Amino acid sequence: MSDIQPPAHRRARGRGLGRLAALLTALAVMLGLSGTAAFGATDVHGAAPHPVVSVPAKAIDAVAQMQPSWNLGNSLDAPSETAWGNPLTTKAIFDTIAANGFRSVRIPVTWGTHQSATAPYTIDATFVARVKQVVDWAQAAGLYVVLDAHHDSVNWVNNIVTDHDNVMPRFASTWSQISEAFKSEPRTLLFESINEPRFPGATTAQATQYLNELNVSFHTVVRASGGANATRMLVLPTVGGDGAQPLLDDLSTTINSLHDSQLVATVHFYSYYPFSANIAGGTLYGDIAQKYLDDSFADMHDTFIAKGIPVYLGEYGLLTSPNYFWPESVERGEELKYYEQLGYAARKYGVTTALWDAFNYLNRETLQWRDPGLFAVIKASWTTRSGTASFDKVFVSKSAPITAESLTLNLNGTQFLGVWQGNTKLLPGRDYTVSGTTLTFTASALTRLVGDRAYGTDATVQARFSTGVPWNIDIVTNDNPTVAAATGTTDGLTIPTQYQGNNLATMHSTYADGTNAGPTDWTPYQTFNETFSPDYPNSTIVLTPLFLNSLRDGDTATLVFHFYSGQTATYKVTKNGSTVTGTVG
């Protein structure tokens, strides 16, 4: 993916070898597939550097054994290992990953930044040795490993459209060198041909042709290299890592043409785009996003898994969240619902899933999860379901009498057990009622929970279910948010904002003639953090240079800020040259 990265100041932060080779490869595959176990490779002293792991002979069984998986993102795929804010990789990272229930890791590697750009395209031996050290550490922790060619896809492989006859030999040479370096590694190591391959300027048919050529070349080179590579599982992507059905069908055609039972299909999944990026009003994980996920996993199953071809979901997550260096663009409870459903879909459809972790989840310096509650939901989803609700907040207006408030429970096959505040169970009938799936907090309970009615979260209660992780519900005191006039330049406009217990959800932006105002012209709802961003500690909303420079000169744009409470604030912005004026709408 286009990696989520910390701000700049923190950056210290996808042709064959001929008929003889093909015949040799086929022979090696036929001979090699009779084995049912992979054994630890021996070093020069004869000692196994990693434990023996029994790998099923069938790829679909082996890949199932790899669930769940994790990505070592923004490390060996970065310009240098620490360039994008992560520390040097250690064995302890993989020990931590294994101890937390992961069974495999994907190690993204960008080889081209350590490789000569002209024939014979030699990869630096020191870098290869470092990659091998990291791969062996992961296997020493008892993990399967997927090793790929990562940003090579956008750094040089995509030049195949205009420089085909140089790209293909370099691609073959790259995989020839990787194959030679790792040919003695056990079958717990998988190779992935190329990360998210895209072909700018190519037609759909041409992109399909280019990827097929790359995948076939990769397959031929690896199989012809001998050793354990004769039976190693090989992972082949779709164009762009996209799971659209036509692209799945194209990859299926390639896999079937290779007549190799040790092939694995891979795609990536970052949810329904408006929700994942918080654009076009996609602030909630609603029916459309949920159906998109289920349909996507069903397509992977029907195209591949039902036919005996395993699917490795090489990356999953959300495009802009979590990101601990910016205000959260995706509401946390909605984010939890997404991860809960994804884990269920993986089990339902038999897909092995690899969490994309650039820096967002595991703090690799402390070896602690940055958000233990989020990870708890992800981990629970591997084995069971968790109940959720229509939202994770109940808003109680400070300027109005307190009345009963309701949420809808999403049982997800669980049974509702009740509501707790800490270790104290709230009393059914007195504190809340349940009718079907409607959970209603009584006025008397809310009065007690909000206490002195300070703006913001006054209390947190838990809805508990028969399985999975409890659902936290914040009881929030709020009032109508307000914004104030401001002046600035196209370098940024800071709008004084009284949030009064509210959280910003999105921004709607139009001109008087009804057309959309902002850099994204296909929707009036602009992208969170890219065009606008809340600054809660300083009580402001910031409009970014990207948004302001996109405005028509002298044409007033009307902005409507939407908050998760359902309340709004209207604001007008006019750009004249480099000067920007904001007034209350």
N, C-alpha and C positions, 0 to 999 in steps of 0.2 A: 504494500500500500504506500501512498504518499504519507510518510510517517508523521504522526503527531510528535512535535518536538517542543522542548522547553524554549523560553525566550532566548535570544541570541546570547545574552550575557551568561547563560547557564551552560553554553555549549563548550565546556573545556573537556551539546545536544542540539520485479517480477518479468556436406554430401556424404553420402555413404562411403564406406571403405571398400566396396566392391563385392562381387559374388562370393569370392573365397571367404572373406571375413564373415559374410552372412551365413554361409554353410557351417563355418566353425562355430559361430555363435549358436546356431540351432542345435548343433551336436552337444555343445556345452550345456545348454539349457536342458536338453533331454536327459543328459547324464546326471546333471546336478540336482534335478528336482526329486530324485529318489530319496534324498536325505530329509529328515524331519527335525533335526535340531541344529542350532548354531552354537559354536563353541568359542570361548574367548580367544582372541588372537594372542600369540605369544610374542614377547619382545626378544631382543638378541640374547638374553640370558635364559630364555625358556620359560619365564614366569608369565602367567596370564595377567595382563594389565586390567582386566575387568572380568566380572563374574560370568559364569556360564548362564545363559538365558535360553530356555527352550523356546524356539521359534516354530510355530506350526508350519507345515509344508505349504498349506494353502494360503495365498496372500490375503484372502478375505478374512481368514481366522487370525492371521498375524496382525493385520491392521486393527481388527476389533480389540486385540490384546493391547494395542497402543493407546486406547482411550482411558483417560483424557490426556491431552497434549498441551504444550506450552512453548511459546516462542522467545528465544533470546534476541529480541529486536534491538536495533540501534547500538550494536556492539561490533561484531565482525563485519557487518554490512555497512558500517559508517566509514568515512574517509580514513580515520584511524580509530582504534578500538575505544578510546575515551572521548572522541571528538564531539559526540552528541550527548554528553553529560553523564553517561554511565561509567562506573569504575571498571578497572580491568576484571575480566571474568575469572572467577575462582572455582575450584572444585566444590566449595561450600555452597555455592548457588545451586548446583545440581543436587547436592545432598538435601538441601532445603526443599527443592521442587519435588523430589522423590518422597520425602517425609510428609509432604502435604497431599499426597495421593495421585500425583501425576505419574504416568507410565511411559511417557515419551516426550522428547523435546524436538523442536525444529530450530536448527541453527542457521540463520540467514548469513550468507557470506557474499561480499562483493569482491570478486577476484580481480577484476580489471584494474582497480586502483593499485594493485601490486603486480602488474603484468606489463610486459613490453607491448606496445601497440602495433608492432610490426613482427613479421615472421622471424623466429618460430613462436612468438607470443609467450615467452617464458614467464612463468609465475615465480615470484621471489621465494626462494627455498625457505627462508626464515619465516615468512608468513605462512607457508604451507605447514611448516612444523608447528606453528602456534595453533593453527586450526586443528591439526591432528591432536595436539595436547588437549584442547577444549573438548573435542569429540570423544576422546578416551576418558576424560573426567566424567562426562555425561553417562557413558556406558558403564563406568566403574560404579556409578550410583544405581545401576540396574535399569537404566532407561534405554528405550529405543531412541535412535537419532535420525532425523531427516536433515540432510545436508543439501543446500541448494546453491544456485547462482542467482544472486538477489538483484541489486541495483545495476548489475551488468545489463539487465533488460533495457533500462532507459539510458544507460551511459553509452552503450555501443551496439547492443544486439538489435535495437530498433532501427539502426541504420541499414538494415538489410533491404529496406525499401529502395534506397538509392545506392547502396554499396554492397550488394549481394555477394559478389565474388571475393570480397575481403572478409566480410562478416562470417560466412560459413566456415572457411578454414580456421579462423580464430576460435569460433565456437567449438569446432571439433578438437582443436589443439587444447583448449581449456579443459574440456572433459577428458581428453586423453591423459593429461597431467594429473587431474584429480583422481581419475580411475587408477592410475599407476600408484599414486601415493597411498590410496586406501584399499588396494586390492586384497590385502590380508585381513581386513576388518571383518567381523562376523556379520551375519544377516540381520543383526539388530541395527545396522546402519543402512539407511535408505538414501538414494540419490534422487533429487528433484531437478528436472532439466533446466527450468528457467522460471523466475518469479514474475507473475502478472505481465506476460509478454503483450506489448501493444505495438502497432505498426502505423505510425502517423502518415496520413496521405494515402494509405492503401484502401482499396475497396474491401467489402466484406469477404468476397471470394478470394482476393489476394491475401488478406490476413489469415484466412483459413489455410491457404497453401503454404505461406511462410511458416506458420506454426507447425504444420504437419512436417515440413522439411526439417525444422529444428528438432522436433521430437524424435523423428526417425533417425536423424544423425546421432543424437544423444544415445538412443537405444543401441545403435550399431557400434558406436565407439566403446561404450561401457561393456557390452557383452563380449566384444572382441578382445578386451584387455585381459581376460583370464582371471585366474584366482577365484576368490569369492564373488567377483563381479559377474560370473557366469550365471549365478542364481540370485543375485541381490535384487530386492524389490526396487523397482524404478517408478518414480512418481511423475506423471505427465499432466500439465495444466491445460485449461481452456484459454482462449484469447482473453487477456486481461484478468484472468482468474475469475471471470464472470460466470454466474450460474444460469444465464438465460438458456432456455431449452435448445435453440438452434446451435449454440456453442457447445452444449453438452452432447448433442447429436454428432457434431463434427469431431469432438474428441473420441466419442465412442467408435466412430468409423476408423480413426487412426489406431486405437487400441486393438480393435478387432483385426485390422490388417497386419498387425505385428505377430499374431499367433503366439503370444507369450503369456503364460498364466501368472507371471510375477509382476504384473503391471498394476499401478494404482492411479486412479483419477483424482485430481485435486482441483478444488475451487475455493474461493474466499467468500466470506459473508459478513457484511457490515450493516445489515438491517435495511428496512425501507428508507430510502434516501431522505425524504423530508423529515422523518423522525431522527435519523442518525446524525444529520447535520443541523437539526433545528432550523429548517427553512420551510417556506410555503405553509406556515402554520402548523407544522408537525410537532406540536409540543407534547402530545400525549401518545402513549403506546396503545393505540386504539385498534378497532376491528381490522382496518386495512393493513396496518403493520403486522398484526398477528397472523392474518391470512397470508400475507406475503412470505412470512417465515415458514409457515407450515407448507405452503405450496412449493417453496424452494427446496425444502428438505425432501418432500415427496418426489419432486422431479429428479433429484440426485439418486434417490432410492430406485425409482422406476427405470431410469436410464442405465444405471450401473449395478447397484447392489443386488437388485432382483435377478440380474444376469451373472452374478458371481464375481463382479469386479468391485473391489473395495473403493470407498471414497474417503479421502483424508481432507477434511476441511482445514486447509493449511493456515488460515487466519480467520479469526472472528472477533468481533467487538463492535464498537461504535466509532464513527469517523472523528468525532470531536470530544468524546467523553469516555472515561474520566481524564481530566487534565488538571493537575494540581497547581499549575502555574497561571491559570486563567479562571475567571468565574465559570461555574459549571453551566454548560449550554443545554444539558439534558437534565430534566428534573429527576432527582435521585430515585424516588419511588417508581417512576416510569422506567428508569434504567433497570431497576431490580426485576420488574416484570419481564422485561426483554430477556435477561439472562436466565431467569427461571424457565421461561418457555423454551429457550434455545436448548438448554440441557435436556428437557423432556423430549423435544423433537429429535435430538441426537440419539436418544435411547429408542424412541418409537421407530425411527427409520434406519437405525444401524450405521450412523455416520460417526466417524472419529473426528473430534474437534480439537483444534489447537488455538488457544487464546493468544491473540497478538499482544505482546507486552513490550512496548518500546521503553517505558519507564513507569507506566501508569499504575501498575498493580503491585509488583514486588519491588520494594526498595532494596536495591542490590548492595547497598552499603550496610544497612542494618539487618538485612535478611528478614524484614518484617513486611507484612502486607500493609499497604498505605491505607486501605479501607477494609478493616477486618469484617465489617458487616456485609460489604459487597462480596468479598471472597467467600463468606459463609454461605451466601445464596448460590454462588457459582458451584461451590463444592457440594452442597446439598442436591443440586440439580443433577449431579452425576448418577444419583441412586434413587431419588424420590422426588415428589412434588411438594411445593410449599404453597400455602394459601396466600392470597393478596387481597387488595380491596381497590375500589374505584379510584381512590387517591390515598396519599399518606399524610394528609393534613385535614384538620377540621378548622375552618375559619370562624371566629366568634367576633362579631363587630363590637368595637368599644363604644360606639356612639348610639347603640340601639339596645333595647332589652334583650337579655339572653334567652334564646329559644332552643328547642331540641334540634339537633342536626343529624343527618343520616349519611351513611356510606353504603355502597353495594359490595358485598363480599364476593370474591372470586375463589371458590373453594378448590378448584383444580383437582377434584377427586378426593379431597381431604374432608375431615369433619371439624366443624368449628367447636372449640372447647371453652371459649370465654375470653374475657378481657382482663388484663392485669396492669397495675401500675407498680412497677418494681416487683416485689414479692407479694403484694396485696392484690387479691382478686376483687375486681369490681362486682357488685351484686346485680344479677339479672333482675329486671323489673324496676329496681330503684335507680340504678346508674345507667342501664342501657336495656334495650329490648331488641329482639331479633324476630323478624317476620320474613320467612323464606330466606332470601339472601340479603335482606335490608337490615343493616345494623344501625340503630338509632341511639344516640347519646341523649339522655334526658337533660332538661334545662338545669335541674338541681346539680347533676354531676358536672356539667360544664361550668357552672358557677363556682363550684369547689375547685375544679382543675385550673381555671384561669387565675385564681387568687386575686392579686392586686391589679390584674388586667394590664400589665405592662405590655407594650407592643412586642410582638415576636412570639417565639415558642415558650409558653408558660408551663407546659407539662407534656410528657410523652407516655402513652399507654401502648400496650401490645395486644393485638388480636392473636390468639394462639390456636393452632390447629393440630390435628392428630399426627401429622408428619411434617417434616421440613422445618424451616426457619420461621419464627414468629414475624408478624407484620407490624412494624412500628407506626404509630399514628401520633403526629404532633398536634397538640391543641394550641392554636395560634390566635392571639388577639391582634386584630387589624382594624384599619379604617381606610377610607379612600386615599390613595396615594396622590401627591401633588407634585407638579413640576413648576419651575420658575423661569423667567426670561434670562437670556444669556447672550453674550457676543463672543465671537472667536474668529478663527481663520479656517481655511481648508485643511490646515494641519490638525484640526480637532476642535470639537465644540463640547464643553463640559456643562451639562444641564443640572442645576441644583434640584435635588429630588428628595422629597420626604416619603420614604417607603411605607412607614407606619405599619410595619409587620408584614408587608407584601414581598413577594419574590417575582422578579421580572420573567415573563414567559417568552414574549416575542414582540416585534415591532412591525406595524402595518404602515406603509408609506405610499401616498398617491399625490398626484397633481389635481388641480381643480377640474381638469378635463376628464378625469377618471383614469388616466394612464398611470402606470406604476412608476414610482420614483425610487431610484437606487440602482446599483450595479446589476442586480438580478432583475431583468425586465419581464420575466415570464410569470412572476408572482409579486403581489404587493408586500408579502411577508419576507423581510430581508434576513440574512444569515446572522445568527447570534455570534457575537464576538468579532466577526469579520466587519460588520457595518455598525453595530452598536454593542455596548457592553455595560453591565451594571457595575458600579463601584460602591458596594454597600457600606464599607467602613467610612468612606468620605461623603456619603449621601449624595451621589451624583449618578447620572447616566452619561456615558461618553459616546459621541458620534465620531466615527473613525474617518481618517482622510479618504479611505476607499469610498465610503458612502458620500461624503461631502463633495469630493471632486467629480462624482458621477451626476450631481444635480444640474439641472438646466439653469443657466445664469438668469437671475431676475425672476424666476418662476417659483412661487412659493409651494413648498411641499407640506402636506398635512401628515403628521405622524400620529399614530395611535399606539401607545404603549399598553400591551396587554399583560396582566398579572395573573398568577395561578389562582387567585381568589375569585377571578371572574371580573374584577374591577379594571378600569381603564383610565388613562390620562392622555389628553389630546394636546398636541404641540405643533407649532408651525415653524418651518425653517426656510430662510431665503438666503441664497448665495448671490453676492454681487462681486465679481472678480474673485479675489482671495478672501474677502470678508464674508462672514456668516453671522446671521442674526436669528436668534430663536425667541419666539414669543408664545405665551400660553394661548392655546386654541379656544 
